[in-house]
């Protein structure tokens, strides 16, 4: 498994979703607070709704912007708290396409996607 992962979330029917054919996901939605966290961290990213890069890892890496701390399991997914944002969000079981077990911490960076 990779130590650092990259997905490209975008807006679809008013929801943040992402595709990752490599792990069998198509229009996988962010829900239950994770979507609101994305709204916050992309507020200043131009054209974020058309897609942006989200880089994430279970270990800190240079330039990470948000640290998520695991709080509890529910409905096969896990609730994470972002202390800097003072927000909590649920990450669904799709998380296990990237990690064998739910990490105690997830580090995230967002970047604008290159435009064609």
Secondary structure, DSSP 8 states (H G I E B T S, - for coil): --SEEEEEEEEETTEEEEEEGGGTEEEEE--TTHHHHHHHHTTTSTTGGG-EEEEEESS--TT--EEEEEEEEETTEEEEEETTTTEEEEE-GGGGGT-SS--SEEEEEEEE----
